[in-house]
Amino acid sequence: MRVDTSNDNEMVKLNVTVPEGLLEAVDELVEDREYTSRSAFVREVLRDTTEPTLTLGAQKRISKRYADVAAGRTMSTDAARERLGIDRS
């Protein structure tokens, strides 16, 4: 999904209700990462979750590799070196 953010100057207010503990965690992140406000933090999180950095093809290949690991279709680095004839030294 691609989000059109070309008109970032037109802000819309969004009210969100969260548990107190989550708000405290957000406030800590805002302070630790030096965001200017909670809103700036939330905007960045929303951008990060709505604008994937990987292409769909890359996402599919990564998912396939995770499936390979889960199914045991992998080998250790030592086994791979031996198979490819790579000397560790």
C-alpha positions, 0 to 999 in steps of 0.5 A: 500500500502506498500512502500519498503524503504529498500534501503533508501541510493539510493535517487532520486531528486524530483522537486515540484512546490508549491504556495509561501504561502504553502512553507512558511508554510512548512518552519515554520513546518521545523523550529518548528519541527526541521527538518534538511531540507525541504527534510527531512520534505517532506520525512516524510510526504510522508512516513506517507501518503504511509505507513498506520499504521493501518491494512486494517481490522482496517481501515474498522472497523473505517470507519464503526464506522464513518458511525454509527455516521453519521447514528445516531447509537450511544448513549451518555456515560450516556446512555451507563453507564445506559444500562450497569448498571455502577454507575458514582461515 
